[in-house]
């Protein structure tokens, strides 16, 4: 029974789903006139390649079992496909949080980085493998003295590639959160938290695939296949719907976030001043604007709206906050919201209102974001604060 179920999932259900999703990525329409979605269209294309490559890998694996291909060669093919999958997933998911990340130059460089060592491992296996090599004893490279030597070599390379991609994605995601905090006053960055979860889930699945390739069994095959069915289905749905989420965060992702370098000859055009006096004067105006008009009570307040009210550019406002306060725009706005919440609590607001009302009155979009920000700023929950 278990064998029959595993065969159905492995040979029919999973390949069918992967093929259908891969074609979906290719042919589901994305408006061509949406310039901000260029990166998403490229990411969709790469993801379709990842799904279709996985489909080919499943077919090759099934054919290898039927044709009695040596286990070591089957394992090498599975590890190699895992390397390609890791490359495509990393490129696609990183492009979603950084529209400037993808370039054909980077794509070619990264592809060469994985294909050349992988091809070298296969070539060395066929040239020096114990079943074919005329060399004996000490003349045989140590990692090919056993049939699993090629798998070992690819496994080490695979582990290094995964570690490199984790570092790369973590840096880009950290920069993404910084850009969001510098533009929005709320927690809009959480709209793409699923990208981070998807990446690390794919990373975990990659490790599981490696363990399965090294130690295959009927039970691990069944469990691993079920995990793949669930993950690839959920991921496809979230990825396709990204086009709708993107428009809500597009300004923060596409706007120029490069540091403002002040040219003394152009100070009057690009910045208030060449020294801190100009930033301090602008910061004073921003503080007055925030307190007098209580802009912080607007949950979806952005730095561009504040800049428009102040008659300054976005980059000047951002530079003033960073220079004078040393914090992000979101943290700066939240300090006003928290102070208002503290005053309302001191006046007994919670005696007649619920926590959601307090969050709304303070300018937060929801109770969760209010509670988290309040605890971070005061060290206490709103109900424990006195």
C-alpha positions as CSV (number, residue, x, y, z in Angstrom):
1,X,0.0,0.0,0.0
2,X,2.7,2.4,1.0
3,X,4.7,1.5,-2.1
4,X,1.7,2.1,-4.4
5,X,0.9,5.5,-2.8
6,X,4.5,6.5,-3.1
7,X,4.6,5.5,-6.8
8,X,1.4,7.5,-7.5
9,X,2.7,10.6,-5.8
10,X,6.2,10.4,-7.3
11,X,5.4,9.3,-10.8
12,X,2.1,11.1,-11.5
13,X,0.9,13.7,-8.9
14,X,4.2,15.6,-8.2
15,X,5.4,15.7,-11.9
16,X,2.0,16.7,-13.1
17,X,1.7,19.6,-10.6
18,X,5.3,20.8,-11.3
19,X,4.7,20.8,-15.1
20,X,1.3,22.6,-14.7
21,X,2.8,25.3,-12.4
22,X,5.8,25.7,-14.6
23,X,3.6,26.4,-17.6
24,X,1.5,28.7,-15.4
25,X,4.5,30.8,-14.7
26,X,5.2,31.1,-18.4
27,X,1.8,31.9,-19.7
28,X,-0.2,33.7,-17.0
29,X,-0.5,37.3,-18.2
30,X,1.4,40.1,-16.6
31,X,0.6,43.6,-17.9
32,X,3.4,44.7,-20.2
33,X,2.8,48.4,-19.6
34,X,3.6,48.1,-16.0
35,X,7.3,49.2,-15.9
36,X,7.7,48.4,-12.2
37,X,6.9,44.7,-12.9
38,X,9.8,44.1,-15.3
39,X,11.8,42.5,-12.5
40,X,8.8,40.4,-11.6
41,X,8.3,39.2,-15.1
42,X,12.0,38.1,-15.2
43,X,11.6,36.4,-11.9
44,X,8.5,34.6,-13.1
45,X,10.5,33.4,-16.1
46,X,13.3,32.1,-14.0
47,X,10.8,30.4,-11.7
48,X,9.2,28.7,-14.7
49,X,12.6,27.4,-15.6
50,X,13.1,26.1,-12.1
51,X,9.8,24.2,-12.1
52,X,10.3,22.8,-15.6
53,X,13.9,21.8,-14.7
54,X,12.5,20.0,-11.6
55,X,10.0,18.2,-13.8
56,X,12.8,17.0,-16.1
57,X,14.7,15.9,-13.0
58,X,11.7,13.8,-11.8
59,X,11.4,12.2,-15.3
60,X,15.1,11.5,-15.4
61,X,15.0,10.0,-11.9
62,X,12.1,7.7,-12.9
63,X,13.9,6.6,-16.1
64,X,17.1,6.0,-14.1
65,X,15.3,3.6,-11.8
66,X,13.7,1.8,-14.8
67,X,17.0,1.6,-16.7
68,X,19.0,0.4,-13.7
69,X,21.4,3.4,-13.8
70,X,24.0,3.0,-11.1
71,X,22.8,4.6,-7.8
72,X,25.9,6.9,-7.6
73,X,25.1,8.4,-10.9
74,X,21.4,8.9,-10.0
75,X,22.5,10.6,-6.8
76,X,24.9,12.9,-8.7
77,X,22.1,13.9,-11.0
78,X,19.8,14.7,-8.1
79,X,22.4,16.8,-6.4
80,X,23.2,18.6,-9.6
81,X,19.5,19.4,-10.1
82,X,19.4,20.7,-6.5
83,X,22.2,23.1,-7.3
84,X,20.4,24.4,-10.4
85,X,17.2,24.7,-8.4
86,X,19.0,26.7,-5.6
87,X,20.4,29.0,-8.2
88,X,17.1,29.7,-9.9
89,X,15.1,30.1,-6.7
90,X,17.7,32.5,-5.3
91,X,17.8,34.7,-8.4
92,X,14.0,34.8,-8.6
93,X,13.2,35.5,-5.0
94,X,16.0,38.1,-4.6
95,X,14.7,39.9,-7.7
96,X,11.3,40.2,-5.9
97,X,12.7,42.3,-3.1
98,X,15.3,44.1,-5.1
99,X,14.3,45.1,-8.6
100,X,17.8,46.2,-9.5
101,X,19.3,42.8,-8.5
102,X,18.8,41.0,-11.8
103,X,21.2,41.7,-14.6
104,X,22.2,39.4,-17.4
105,X,25.8,39.8,-16.4
106,X,25.1,38.6,-12.9
107,X,22.9,35.8,-14.2
108,X,25.7,34.6,-16.5
109,X,28.3,34.9,-13.9
110,X,26.3,33.0,-11.3
111,X,25.3,30.3,-13.8
112,X,28.9,29.7,-14.8
113,X,29.8,29.5,-11.1
114,X,27.6,26.5,-10.7
115,X,27.7,24.8,-14.1
116,X,31.5,24.6,-14.5
117,X,32.3,22.9,-11.2
118,X,29.2,20.6,-11.7
119,X,30.3,19.6,-15.2
120,X,33.9,19.1,-13.8
121,X,32.6,16.7,-11.1
122,X,30.8,14.6,-13.7
123,X,33.8,14.6,-16.0
124,X,36.1,13.5,-13.2
125,X,33.7,10.8,-12.2
126,X,33.6,9.3,-15.6
127,X,37.3,9.7,-16.2
128,X,38.6,8.5,-12.8
129,X,35.7,6.6,-11.4
130,X,36.6,3.1,-10.2
131,X,34.4,1.4,-12.8
132,X,36.2,3.0,-15.7
133,X,39.5,4.3,-14.7
134,X,42.6,2.3,-15.6
135,X,44.4,3.9,-12.7
136,X,44.7,1.9,-9.5
137,X,45.6,2.4,-5.9
138,X,47.3,5.6,-5.0
139,X,47.0,7.0,-8.5
140,X,43.2,7.3,-8.1
141,X,42.0,10.5,-6.6
142,X,40.9,9.8,-3.1
143,X,37.3,11.0,-3.6
144,X,36.8,8.5,-6.4
145,X,38.1,5.4,-4.8
146,X,34.5,4.6,-4.0
147,X,31.4,4.7,-6.3
148,X,30.0,7.5,-4.1
149,X,33.1,9.7,-4.6
150,X,31.4,11.9,-7.2
151,X,28.4,12.3,-4.9
152,X,30.7,13.4,-2.1
153,X,32.4,16.0,-4.4
154,X,29.1,17.5,-5.6
155,X,27.7,17.4,-2.0
156,X,30.5,19.6,-0.7
157,X,30.0,22.0,-3.6
158,X,26.3,22.0,-3.0
159,X,26.7,22.9,0.7
160,X,29.0,25.8,-0.3
161,X,26.6,27.1,-2.8
162,X,23.7,27.0,-0.3
163,X,25.7,28.8,2.3
164,X,26.7,31.5,-0.3
165,X,23.1,32.0,-1.4
166,X,21.9,32.3,2.2
167,X,24.4,35.1,2.9
168,X,23.4,36.8,-0.4
169,X,19.7,36.7,0.2
170,X,20.1,37.7,3.9
171,X,22.0,40.9,2.9
172,X,19.4,41.8,0.2
173,X,16.5,41.2,2.6
174,X,18.1,43.3,5.3
175,X,18.5,46.1,2.8
176,X,14.9,45.6,1.7
177,X,13.7,46.1,5.3
178,X,15.8,49.2,5.6
179,X,14.3,50.7,2.5
180,X,10.8,49.9,3.6
181,X,11.5,51.5,7.0
182,X,12.9,54.6,5.3
183,X,9.7,55.1,3.2
184,X,6.6,53.7,5.1
185,X,5.6,54.5,8.6
186,X,3.9,51.2,9.1
187,X,4.8,47.6,8.7
188,X,4.3,47.3,4.9
189,X,7.6,45.4,4.7
190,X,5.6,42.4,6.1
191,X,3.7,42.1,2.8
192,X,6.8,40.4,1.3
193,X,7.7,38.4,4.4
194,X,6.4,35.3,2.5
195,X,9.4,35.8,0.2
196,X,11.8,35.3,3.1
197,X,9.8,32.3,4.4
198,X,9.7,30.8,0.9
199,X,13.5,31.2,0.5
200,X,14.4,29.5,3.8
201,X,11.8,26.8,3.3
202,X,13.3,26.1,-0.1
203,X,16.7,26.1,1.6
204,X,15.5,23.5,4.1
205,X,14.0,21.4,1.4
206,X,17.3,21.5,-0.4
207,X,19.0,20.1,2.6
208,X,16.3,17.4,2.9
209,X,16.8,16.6,-0.8
210,X,20.5,16.2,-0.1
211,X,19.8,13.8,2.8
212,X,17.4,11.8,0.7
213,X,19.8,11.6,-2.1
214,X,22.5,10.2,0.2
215,X,20.1,7.9,2.2
216,X,17.1,7.0,0.1
217,X,14.3,4.9,1.5
218,X,10.6,4.3,0.9
219,X,9.4,6.2,3.9
220,X,11.7,9.2,3.4
221,X,10.7,9.3,-0.3
222,X,7.0,9.4,0.6
223,X,7.4,12.1,3.2
224,X,9.7,14.2,1.0
225,X,7.3,14.0,-1.9
226,X,4.4,15.2,0.3
227,X,6.4,18.1,1.5
228,X,7.3,19.0,-2.1
229,X,3.6,18.8,-3.2
230,X,2.5,21.2,-0.5
231,X,5.4,23.6,-0.8
232,X,5.4,24.0,-4.6
233,X,1.6,24.5,-4.7
234,X,1.5,27.2,-2.0
235,X,4.6,28.9,-3.3
236,X,3.2,29.0,-6.9
237,X,-0.1,30.7,-5.6
238,X,1.8,33.3,-3.6
239,X,4.2,34.0,-6.4
240,X,1.5,34.6,-9.0
241,X,-0.3,36.9,-6.6
242,X,2.8,39.0,-6.1
243,X,1.8,41.3,-9.0
244,X,-1.1,42.6,-6.8
245,X,1.1,43.1,-3.7
246,X,3.8,44.8,-5.6
247,X,1.8,47.9,-6.4
248,X,1.3,48.5,-2.6
249,X,5.1,48.6,-2.0
250,X,6.4,49.7,-5.4
251,X,7.5,53.2,-4.4
252,X,9.8,52.0,-1.6
253,X,11.3,49.3,-3.8
254,X,11.9,51.4,-6.9
255,X,12.8,54.8,-5.4
256,X,16.4,55.9,-5.3
257,X,17.7,55.0,-1.8
258,X,21.4,55.8,-2.4
259,X,23.0,57.9,0.3
260,X,22.8,61.7,-0.3
261,X,26.3,63.1,-1.0
262,X,26.2,66.9,-0.7
263,X,28.1,68.9,-3.2
264,X,28.9,72.4,-1.7
265,X,28.5,74.0,-5.1
266,X,25.0,72.5,-5.5
267,X,23.9,72.6,-1.9
268,X,21.1,75.0,-2.6
269,X,19.7,72.6,-5.2
270,X,20.2,69.1,-3.7
271,X,20.5,69.7,0.1
272,X,19.7,72.4,2.7
273,X,23.4,72.9,3.6
274,X,26.9,71.4,3.5
275,X,26.9,71.1,7.3
276,X,24.6,69.9,10.0
277,X,23.1,73.4,10.5
278,X,21.0,72.9,7.3
279,X,19.8,69.5,8.4
280,X,19.0,70.7,11.9
281,X,16.9,73.6,10.5
282,X,15.0,71.1,8.2
283,X,14.6,68.8,11.2
284,X,13.1,71.5,13.2
285,X,10.6,72.2,10.5
286,X,9.7,68.5,10.2
287,X,9.2,68.3,13.9
288,X,6.9,71.3,13.9
289,X,5.0,69.9,11.0
290,X,4.6,66.5,12.7
291,X,3.3,68.0,16.0
292,X,1.1,70.8,14.7
293,X,-0.6,68.8,11.9
294,X,-0.3,65.5,13.7
295,X,0.6,63.7,10.5
296,X,1.6,60.6,12.6
297,X,-2.1,59.8,13.2
298,X,-2.3,58.7,9.5
299,X,-1.6,54.9,9.6
300,X,-0.3,54.8,6.0
301,X,1.8,57.9,6.1
302,X,4.9,57.8,3.8
303,X,8.0,59.9,3.8
304,X,7.1,61.4,0.4
305,X,3.9,62.8,1.9
306,X,5.9,64.4,4.7
307,X,8.4,65.8,2.1
308,X,5.5,67.3,0.1
309,X,4.1,69.0,3.2
310,X,7.5,70.4,4.0
311,X,8.2,71.5,0.5
312,X,11.4,69.4,0.3
313,X,12.6,66.4,-1.7
314,X,12.2,62.9,-0.3
315,X,16.0,62.5,-0.2
316,X,16.4,65.7,1.9
317,X,13.8,64.6,4.4
318,X,15.4,61.2,4.7
319,X,18.9,62.6,5.1
320,X,17.7,65.1,7.8
321,X,16.1,62.3,9.8
322,X,19.1,60.0,9.5
323,X,21.6,62.7,10.2
324,X,19.9,64.4,13.1
325,X,18.1,61.5,14.7
326,X,20.1,58.5,13.6
327,X,16.9,56.4,13.1
328,X,14.7,55.4,10.2
329,X,11.6,57.3,9.1
330,X,9.3,54.6,10.5
331,X,11.0,54.7,13.9
332,X,10.8,58.5,14.0
333,X,7.1,58.5,13.2
334,X,6.4,55.8,15.7
335,X,8.0,57.8,18.5
336,X,5.2,60.4,18.1
337,X,2.6,57.6,18.0
338,X,4.0,56.0,21.2
339,X,4.1,59.3,23.0
340,X,0.4,59.9,22.1
341,X,-0.5,56.5,23.2
342,X,1.3,57.0,26.6
343,X,-0.6,60.3,27.1
344,X,-3.9,58.6,26.3
345,X,-3.2,55.7,28.7
346,X,-2.3,58.2,31.4
347,X,-5.6,59.9,30.9
348,X,-7.4,56.6,31.4
349,X,-8.3,56.0,27.8
350,X,-8.2,52.2,28.2
351,X,-10.9,52.3,30.9
352,X,-13.5,53.2,28.3
353,X,-11.9,51.9,25.1
354,X,-10.4,48.6,23.8
355,X,-6.8,48.2,22.7
356,X,-7.7,48.4,19.0
357,X,-9.2,51.9,19.5
358,X,-6.1,53.0,21.3
359,X,-3.9,51.7,18.4
360,X,-6.1,53.6,15.9
361,X,-6.1,56.8,17.9
362,X,-2.3,56.7,18.1
363,X,-1.9,56.3,14.3
364,X,-1.1,52.6,14.1
365,X,-2.7,50.4,11.4
366,X,-3.5,47.6,13.7
367,X,-3.3,46.2,17.2
368,X,-0.3,43.9,16.5
369,X,2.0,46.6,15.1
370,X,1.0,48.9,17.9
371,X,1.7,46.4,20.6
372,X,5.1,45.5,19.1
373,X,6.2,49.1,18.7
374,X,5.0,50.0,22.2
375,X,6.9,47.1,23.8
376,X,10.0,48.0,21.8
377,X,10.0,51.7,22.8
378,X,8.9,51.4,26.4
379,X,9.8,47.9,27.4
380,X,6.3,47.3,28.7
381,X,3.0,46.2,27.1
382,X,0.3,48.9,26.8
383,X,-1.8,47.2,29.6
384,X,1.2,47.1,32.0
385,X,2.4,50.6,31.3
386,X,1.7,53.2,34.0
